[in-house]
Amino acid sequence: MFDLSRAFAEEQDQKDTLKNYKNQFYFPQRNGKDAIYFCGNSLGLQARNVQQAVMQELEDWQQCAVEGYWGARNPWLYYQQYCSRPMMEIVGASQEELTVMNTLTVNLHLMMMSFYKPTKERFKILMEAGAFPSDQYAVETQVKLHGLDPATAIIEVAPREGEFLIREEDIFQIIDQESSSLALILLGGINYYTGQLFNMQSITKAAHRAGAVVGFDLAHVVGNVPVKLHDWEVDFAVWCSYKYLNGGPGAVGGAFIHERHARDRNRPRLGGWWGNEETIRFKMEKGFEPKDRAEGWQISTAQVFNMVALKASLELFESAGMAALRDKSIQLTNYLEFLLKHIENIKFEIITPKNCKERGAQLSLLFHDRGKEIQQKMTEAGIIVDWREPGVIRISPAPLYNSYGDVFHFYEIIANIA
Ligand SMILES: *Cc1c(COP(=O)(O)O)cnc(C)c1O
């Protein structure tokens, strides 16, 4: 169904119902032209509607000052809700289960304070070997905070000898084996390095059968693969907003807390006035009364300028629709894979799962040699890809702003390297 001609790419772009979204973004300039940008898994592009949205908040601050909390065109008091509402479709949750606050690793710590409750018998955390370093550091320090030894409290599930991907059967086996000692399972929904997408629904089921809590880091999932956190009964999830969601560098991250926990005001947590019941927040009284929703985990004043670009970008997600984005993404990544399989001049392997249901937009290419050189060639040709030691180039065609023509162009460059 795919072919190797340029005409094929052009025809697909013609037919693409999402093609016009590309015009809604700014691209870095290379050689006097728009770069081809395949790094949406690392930092998403700036949408063209962001500048106006930032200007509006600057004006409202000029005009309203303190009254902006209530009187701005988007009253600042509720800013997180302008982002959590469009997030509902993206992660499959109700608005009461969502909030937008802090950044990813901070939210992971906050969730672990509430959901990692080690006892003498049940104290272990299962995570993936080779998890993103920040997640590893968060888990290691949380374990130490409870006076436990990371060497015994953290179990890592790793790919088998000679393999790159984690077998789900191995996750289930550890859950079974450790069912009396597991307190928490914490996995990246998609592994940042290999691009492997885990079956979060069945892992959650297995975790709950074992009596463990389950949380996911969705940094590489949000805005990439639609999920159903509520229906799957995931306990909590956290993510950042600057990757596929295009929220801008350091944008405010997100958190999901399933309603069965979010409604429980007695769940222990680290509190602050922004998580307090709004009706009594400004009475400045003693006694923390958390909101009976995910917003009850907020601590500080809404970070308006770290949310405004996200709010603007989410408007594009809303109008494109997550299902349509995923459909295009599957096609685009399958096409990229098809082309890469026809490359004979350079040796590499694709370590991302072959099944499109087990991956998102990203393909990870492992080069045993010449990887750096290839990346250099890409850069010279105005194609921005990402390099991870020890030899992986990650390529993520983002359905909002990448085209079949972009993917074809990438293929041409790599196919013509001597
Ligand atoms: C990008 C990423 C992070 C980044 O965390 P911050 O707190 O936003 O700096 C953490 N974990 C994973 C899995 C990531 O992919």
The ligand as a Tripos MOL2 file, in Angstrom:
@<TRIPOS>MOLECULE
LIG
   15    15     1     0     0
SMALL
NO_CHARGES

@<TRIPOS>ATOM
      1 C1         10.7940   14.2290   29.2530 C.3       1 LIG1
      2 C2         10.6790   13.2990   30.3900 C.ar      1 LIG1
      3 C3         10.8110   13.7540   31.7190 C.ar      1 LIG1
      4 C4         11.1500   15.1920   32.0260 C.3       1 LIG1
      5 O1         10.7940   15.5560   33.3100 O.3       1 LIG1
      6 P1         10.6900   17.1000   33.7380 P.3       1 LIG1
      7 O2         10.3660   17.0350   35.1590 O.co2     1 LIG1
      8 O3          9.6270   17.7200   32.8910 O.co2     1 LIG1
      9 O4         12.0010   17.7440   33.4500 O.co2     1 LIG1
     10 C5         10.6460   12.8290   32.7360 C.ar      1 LIG1
     11 N1         10.3510   11.5330   32.4670 N.ar      1 LIG1
     12 C6         10.2270   11.0730   31.2040 C.ar      1 LIG1
     13 C7          9.9000    9.6490   30.9570 C.3       1 LIG1
     14 C8         10.4050   11.9410   30.1350 C.ar      1 LIG1
     15 O5         10.3040   11.4720   28.8850 O.3       1 LIG1
@<TRIPOS>BOND
     1     1     2 1
     2     2     3 ar
     3     2    14 ar
     4     3     4 1
     5     3    10 ar
     6     4     5 1
     7     5     6 1
     8     6     7 2
     9     6     8 1
    10     6     9 1
    11    10    11 ar
    12    11    12 ar
    13    12    13 1
    14    12    14 ar
    15    14    15 1
@<TRIPOS>SUBSTRUCTURE
     1 LIG1         1 GROUP 0 **** ****
